[in-house]
Amino acid sequence: MSKEEYYERGMDLFVEDRLEEAVEALEQALQKDPDYGDALHALAMSHYHMGDLDKAVEFGERLRKAEPGNIHAYTSLSMFYNAKGFIAKAEEMGAEAARLGGETEQ
């Protein structure tokens, strides 16, 4: 299967709340392309919903490094850091998301 097919399978499983299976499919997508932004974001969100904030941050940071202009990386990281109680880091990520959002509207 292609990375896109693994991603789509992972998203279908995510929607069905079959998160562990979703993670497996999404990790297959990353084996095809380690910097595949959609899969990185979906993995971050899957881990967040599973309550594994450390893994959520790990994949969020990987997304931020792979796609530094991706607003979703920053909004998600803000949410993850806030959930971990790292308020200053959450605010930093939120501010960067706001900056990026302002750039796209101009």
DRENPAMAR-484062 format. One line per field, with one value per atom (N, C-alpha, C): atom name; x, y, z. Coordinates in nm, 4 decimals. Atoms other than C-alpha are relative to their C-alpha. Example, Ala and Ser with C-alpha at 12.3 -4.5 7.8 and 13.67 -1.06 7.14 Angstrom:
<atoms>
name	c(N	CA	C	N	CA	C)
X	c(0.0890	1.2300	0.0900	-0.0820	1.3670	-0.0770)
Y	c(-0.1190	-0.4500	0.1200	-0.1190	-0.1060	0.1090)
Z	c(0.0000	0.7800	0.0000	-0.0060	0.7140	0.0730)
</atoms>
This chain:
<atoms>
name	c(N	CA	C	N	CA	C	N	CA	C	N	CA	C	N	CA	C	N	CA	C	N	CA	C	N	CA	C	N	CA	C	N	CA	C	N	CA	C	N	CA	C	N	CA	C	N	CA	C	N	CA	C	N	CA	C	N	CA	C	N	CA	C	N	CA	C	N	CA	C	N	CA	C	N	CA	C	N	CA	C	N	CA	C	N	CA	C	N	CA	C	N	CA	C	N	CA	C	N	CA	C	N	CA	C	N	CA	C	N	CA	C	N	CA	C	N	CA	C	N	CA	C	N	CA	C	N	CA	C	N	CA	C	N	CA	C	N	CA	C	N	CA	C	N	CA	C	N	CA	C	N	CA	C	N	CA	C	N	CA	C	N	CA	C	N	CA	C	N	CA	C	N	CA	C	N	CA	C	N	CA	C	N	CA	C	N	CA	C	N	CA	C	N	CA	C	N	CA	C	N	CA	C	N	CA	C	N	CA	C	N	CA	C	N	CA	C	N	CA	C	N	CA	C	N	CA	C	N	CA	C	N	CA	C	N	CA	C	N	CA	C	N	CA	C	N	CA	C	N	CA	C	N	CA	C	N	CA	C	N	CA	C	N	CA	C	N	CA	C	N	CA	C	N	CA	C	N	CA	C	N	CA	C	N	CA	C	N	CA	C	N	CA	C	N	CA	C	N	CA	C	N	CA	C	N	CA	C	N	CA	C	N	CA	C	N	CA	C	N	CA	C	N	CA	C	N	CA	C	N	CA	C	N	CA	C	N	CA	C	N	CA	C	N	CA	C	N	CA	C	N	CA	C	N	CA	C	N	CA	C	N	CA	C	N	CA	C	N	CA	C)
X	c(0.0836	0.0000	0.0881	-0.0723	0.1066	-0.0148	0.0099	0.1623	-0.1390	0.1332	-0.1668	-0.1065	0.0964	-0.3537	0.0092	-0.0163	-0.2062	-0.0596	0.0553	-0.2992	-0.1533	0.1460	-0.6576	-0.0543	0.0418	-0.6851	0.0075	-0.0157	-0.5535	-0.1090	0.1043	-0.8028	-0.1364	0.1254	-1.0921	-0.0078	-0.0039	-0.9853	-0.0126	0.0093	-0.9441	-0.1459	0.1398	-1.3003	-0.0849	0.0715	-1.4185	0.0447	-0.0551	-1.2303	0.0768	-0.0868	-1.0054	0.1439	-0.1212	-0.7043	0.1279	-0.1230	-0.4441	0.0222	-0.0119	-0.5174	0.0320	-0.0299	-0.5124	0.1488	-0.1428	-0.1652	0.0834	-0.0760	-0.0423	-0.0013	0.0092	-0.1698	0.0787	-0.0700	-0.0327	0.1509	-0.1443	0.3075	0.0491	-0.0364	0.3066	0.0197	-0.0160	0.2573	0.1349	-0.1291	0.5610	0.1181	-0.1080	0.7673	0.0263	-0.0146	0.7034	0.0623	-0.0488	0.7794	0.0025	-0.0098	0.9104	-0.0429	0.0391	0.8217	-0.1389	0.1357	0.4655	-0.0856	0.0641	0.2929	-0.1375	0.1349	-0.0631	0.0050	-0.0118	0.0417	0.0581	-0.0560	0.2524	-0.1077	0.1060	-0.0422	-0.1039	0.0987	-0.2831	0.0529	-0.0598	-0.0430	0.0012	0.0009	-0.0084	-0.1397	0.1368	-0.3854	-0.0479	0.0376	-0.4311	0.0554	-0.0611	-0.1873	-0.0633	0.0685	-0.3540	-0.1321	0.1297	-0.6916	0.0147	-0.0264	-0.5361	0.0542	-0.0500	-0.4040	0.1505	-0.1459	-0.0359	0.0557	-0.0397	0.0651	0.1455	-0.1406	0.4377	0.0142	-0.0045	0.3847	-0.0663	0.0660	0.1450	0.0980	-0.0999	0.4148	0.1104	-0.1073	0.6775	-0.0382	0.0404	0.4795	-0.0337	0.0236	0.3696	0.1293	-0.1301	0.7314	0.0628	-0.0496	0.8244	-0.0692	0.0729	0.5513	0.0528	-0.0501	0.6768	0.1355	-0.1319	1.0284	-0.0116	0.0161	0.9102	-0.0680	0.0773	0.6694	-0.0120	-0.0003	0.7646	-0.1075	0.1061	0.4908	-0.1397	0.1294	0.2120	-0.0677	0.0692	-0.0308	-0.0541	0.0553	-0.1781	0.1036	-0.1041	0.1549	-0.0015	-0.0065	0.1486	-0.1283	0.1247	-0.2195	-0.0102	0.0044	-0.1936	0.1006	-0.1006	0.1284	-0.0445	0.0506	-0.0327	-0.0973	0.0970	-0.3143	0.0706	-0.0706	-0.0749	0.0777	-0.0781	0.1555	-0.0908	0.0948	-0.1435	-0.0492	0.0474	-0.2719	0.1069	-0.1114	0.0725	0.0298	-0.0246	0.0649	0.1165	-0.1110	0.3443	-0.0594	0.0790	0.1556	0.0829	-0.0834	0.4422	0.0285	-0.0271	0.5277	-0.1277	0.1285	0.1582	-0.0275	0.0227	0.1329	0.0948	-0.0971	0.4483	-0.0483	0.0493	0.3026	-0.1265	0.1215	-0.0328	0.0304	-0.0393	0.1358	0.0555	-0.0548	0.3223	-0.1126	0.1156	-0.0047	-0.0735	0.0676	-0.1630	0.0792	-0.0844	0.1324	-0.0152	0.0147	0.1081	-0.1381	0.1364	-0.2675	-0.0150	0.0031	-0.2201	0.0686	-0.0716	0.0272	-0.0843	0.0766	-0.2110	-0.1201	0.1152	-0.4915	0.0392	-0.0430	-0.2840	0.0214)
Y	c(-0.1188	0.0000	0.1252	-0.1270	0.3592	0.0693	-0.0769	0.6092	0.0607	-0.0591	0.7749	-0.1028	0.1055	0.4449	-0.0371	0.0264	0.3725	0.1141	-0.1158	0.7248	-0.0057	0.0073	0.6880	-0.1117	0.1102	0.3521	0.0444	-0.0498	0.5128	0.0980	-0.0982	0.7961	-0.0671	0.0749	0.5544	-0.0644	0.0634	0.3680	0.1038	-0.1081	0.6955	0.0414	-0.0414	0.7973	-0.1049	0.1092	0.4568	-0.0180	0.0061	0.5200	-0.1294	0.1175	0.2218	0.0529	-0.0817	0.4273	-0.0814	0.0793	0.1548	-0.0518	0.0443	0.0164	0.1171	-0.1195	0.3683	0.0321	-0.0275	0.4203	-0.0958	0.0983	0.1004	0.0368	-0.0361	0.2073	0.1273	-0.1268	0.5595	-0.0175	0.0275	0.4259	-0.0662	0.0583	0.2232	0.1110	-0.1129	0.5495	0.0674	-0.0638	0.6933	-0.0861	0.0847	0.3919	0.0287	-0.0369	0.4975	0.1387	-0.1392	0.8649	0.0547	-0.0422	0.9624	0.1441	-0.1401	1.3306	0.0291	-0.0154	1.2731	0.0738	-0.0887	1.5636	-0.0446	0.0415	1.4339	-0.1167	0.1157	1.1059	0.0415	-0.0475	1.2845	0.0675	-0.0696	1.5058	-0.0994	0.0992	1.2127	-0.0865	0.0766	1.0169	0.0816	-0.0865	1.3116	0.0044	-0.0076	1.3427	-0.1339	0.1330	0.9667	-0.0216	0.0169	0.9605	0.0929	-0.0935	1.2671	-0.0604	0.0584	1.0958	-0.1288	0.1199	0.7824	0.0381	-0.0472	0.9962	-0.0064	0.0063	0.9562	0.1344	-0.1364	1.3213	0.0085	-0.0036	1.2502	-0.0382	0.0409	1.0672	0.1054	-0.1055	1.3381	0.1141	-0.1060	1.5994	-0.0452	0.0517	1.3799	0.0117	-0.0071	1.3521	0.1426	-0.1407	1.7155	0.0737	-0.0635	1.8251	-0.0499	0.0512	1.5975	0.0704	-0.0727	1.7640	0.1424	-0.1382	2.1086	0.0081	0.0005	2.0178	-0.0321	0.0388	1.8552	0.1089	-0.1027	2.1377	0.1232	-0.1118	2.4526	0.1054	-0.0959	2.6565	-0.0573	0.0665	2.4128	0.0475	-0.0570	2.5961	-0.1088	0.1085	2.2636	-0.0546	0.0451	2.1671	0.0854	-0.0918	2.4736	-0.0007	0.0036	2.4643	-0.1292	0.1279	2.0968	-0.0019	-0.0036	2.1438	0.0896	-0.0857	2.4290	-0.0779	0.0808	2.1954	-0.1089	0.1081	1.9121	0.0544	-0.0580	2.1335	0.0519	-0.0457	2.2886	-0.1179	0.1189	1.9420	-0.0550	0.0455	1.8590	0.0986	-0.1005	2.1764	0.0919	-0.0861	2.3487	0.1247	-0.1124	2.6750	0.0965	-0.0923	2.8953	-0.0563	0.0638	2.6465	-0.0028	-0.0001	2.6173	0.1377	-0.1362	2.9958	0.0349	-0.0238	3.0085	-0.0627	0.0689	2.7524	0.0686	-0.0706	2.9341	0.1317	-0.1266	3.2631	-0.0228	0.0300	3.1043	-0.0389	0.0345	2.9560	0.1265	-0.1263	3.3024	0.0794	-0.0699	3.4525	-0.0625	0.0688	3.1884	0.0233	-0.0251	3.2363	0.1388	-0.1358	3.6080	0.0128	-0.0052	3.5481	-0.0560	0.0618	3.3244	0.0852	-0.0842	3.5822	0.1233	-0.1222	3.8627	-0.0224)
Z	c(0.0000	0.0000	0.0000	0.0011	-0.0539	0.1343	-0.1245	0.2250	0.0146	-0.0037	0.1310	0.0384	-0.0341	0.1535	0.1481	-0.1429	0.4963	0.0827	-0.0691	0.6031	0.0002	0.0091	0.4793	0.0894	-0.0879	0.6580	0.1456	-0.1362	0.9755	0.0381	-0.0288	0.9504	0.0150	-0.0142	0.8972	0.1388	-0.1315	1.2111	0.1115	-0.0982	1.4027	0.0194	-0.0054	1.3173	0.0721	-0.0659	1.4396	0.1457	-0.1357	1.7680	0.0256	-0.0101	1.6998	-0.0054	0.0005	1.8008	-0.0091	0.0072	1.8527	-0.1411	0.1384	1.5068	-0.0926	0.0788	1.3657	0.0077	-0.0189	1.5129	-0.0842	0.0795	1.3482	-0.1483	0.1415	1.0055	-0.0298	0.0211	1.0425	0.0085	-0.0073	1.1450	-0.1280	0.1301	0.8236	-0.1037	0.0917	0.6334	0.0219	-0.0296	0.8117	-0.0411	0.0505	0.7143	-0.1469	0.1417	0.3543	-0.0153	0.0055	0.4268	0.1432	-0.1405	0.7744	0.0275	-0.0174	0.7175	-0.0560	0.0547	0.5906	0.1024	-0.0956	0.7615	0.0451	-0.0382	0.7517	0.0985	-0.0898	0.9147	0.1344	-0.1264	1.1761	0.0847	-0.0743	1.2710	0.0505	-0.0417	1.2805	0.1141	-0.1098	1.5005	0.1286	-0.1184	1.7357	0.0609	-0.0495	1.7628	0.0555	-0.0501	1.8052	0.1398	-0.1325	2.0952	0.1031	-0.0903	2.2464	0.0482	-0.0361	2.2382	0.0805	-0.0805	2.3880	0.1380	-0.1286	2.6747	0.0156	-0.0043	2.5863	-0.0470	0.0352	2.5984	-0.0451	0.0415	2.5678	-0.1473	0.1409	2.2375	-0.0882	0.0765	2.1215	-0.0269	0.0156	2.1831	-0.0950	0.0867	2.0166	-0.1475	0.1404	1.6932	-0.0416	0.0305	1.7121	-0.0304	0.0242	1.7363	-0.1307	0.1287	1.4462	-0.1152	0.1038	1.2413	-0.0122	0.0016	1.3403	-0.0700	0.0648	1.2271	-0.1494	0.1402	0.9034	-0.0810	0.0693	0.8154	0.0896	-0.0947	1.0096	-0.0249	0.0277	0.8407	0.0180	-0.0157	0.9275	0.1286	-0.1155	1.1576	0.0926	-0.0815	1.2742	0.0987	-0.0917	1.4272	0.1261	-0.1130	1.6493	0.0826	-0.0769	1.7430	0.0798	-0.0715	1.8333	0.1141	-0.1065	2.0272	0.1150	-0.1057	2.2174	0.0887	-0.0740	2.3177	0.0824	-0.0702	2.4105	0.1198	-0.1098	2.6171	0.1110	-0.1002	2.7911	0.0842	-0.0718	2.8829	0.0936	-0.0848	3.0248	0.1133	-0.1022	3.2343	-0.0309	0.0421	3.0393	-0.0663	0.0485	3.0081	-0.0850	0.0775	2.8873	-0.1395	0.1296	2.6115	-0.0843	0.0703	2.5211	-0.0589	0.0476	2.4920	-0.1146	0.1076	2.2795	-0.1310	0.1198	2.0365	-0.0525	0.0404	2.0340	-0.0693	0.0618	1.9535	-0.1404	0.1327	1.6640	-0.0960	0.0835	1.5335	-0.0427	0.0319	1.5518	-0.1037	0.0983	1.3667	-0.1374	0.1279	1.0957	-0.0594	0.0470	1.0741	-0.0580	0.0511	1.0249	-0.1336	0.1278	0.7453	-0.1130	0.1073	0.5540	-0.0409	0.0318	0.5699	-0.0798	0.0688	0.4172	-0.1473)
</atoms>
